[in-house]
């Protein structure tokens, strides 16, 4: 079956593809803006949280990175801890 899949993938990769989302009400740019605006709001709330002591600052950074990752981005190579 592996050879069959390889041939099928190659054949399909040479064809034009079209993806549509008929129920999507926002264009791609507006959709990304909305998602990132919500992420920035969450980051702001994390930074404003004065209930954390200074030793807990790394938790703020971790929460910000987690928020970024939730949007589909990441912390890059520097975020290789827990």
BELCOR-V62977 format. One line per field, one symbol per residue. ss: DSSP state (A for helix, B for strand, O for the rest). psi: psi as a letter, one per 30 degrees, with the letter a starting at -180 (. if undefined). Layout:
ss: ???
psi: ???
This chain:
ss: OAAAAAAAAAAAAOOOOOOOOOOOOOOAAAAAAAAAAAAAAAAAAAAAOOOOOAAAAAAAAAAAAAAAAAOOOOOAAAOOOO
psi: feeeeeeeeeeefglkkkklifgkflleeeeeeeeeeeeeeeeeeeefjgfklefgefeeeeeeeeeeefffalgaffigl.
